């Protein structure tokens, strides 16, 4: 499934196995492997996680 956040498209395939968070970095492990998403502000990473949880 693709998610669009602030003009960028993030491809994450269900089911999501785990999510790891370290302030500005979010690692999502899905059926295709791990993907690292880097953000420049803490609010961006929080908003991205909120969007993932709603989906």
N, C-alpha and C positions, 0 to 999 in steps of 0.2 A: 504494500500500500504506500502511496506517495503522500507526503504531507508538505504543504507550502507554508513556510513561516518567514515573514518579512521579505518576501520576494524570492526566497531560495527554496528549492525542492529537495526534500529529504526522502529517500526511499527506504522504508522499513517493512520487512515481510513478517506477517503474523505466523506463528505466535512469537511474541517477545519473551525470551527466556530470562533476561535480567537487564537491569539498568543500574549503572554505576555513576555516581556524581562526585565531582571534586571541584567545587566552586564554579569555575568557568568552563570545565570540560564535562561532557556527558558521553558515556559509552553505552551503546545499546547493543545487546547481543540477541540476534534473531536467528532464524533457521539458516541464513546464508553466512553467518559469522558475526564478528564484532565490528561496529562502526563508531568512530570517534567524531564527535561534533564539538568544535571549539567556538566559544563565544567571547566577546570582548567586555561584556558587562554582566554582572550577576543577575540583574533583572531579566536579561535575554535568556539565560539558561533556565531561570525559574518559569518564565512564560512558555518556553519550549516544552518543559516537563508538564506543565499544566495542560498544554495542547495534546500531548501524548496520552495523558491520563484520561482525557475526555473522549478520545477516539475509541 
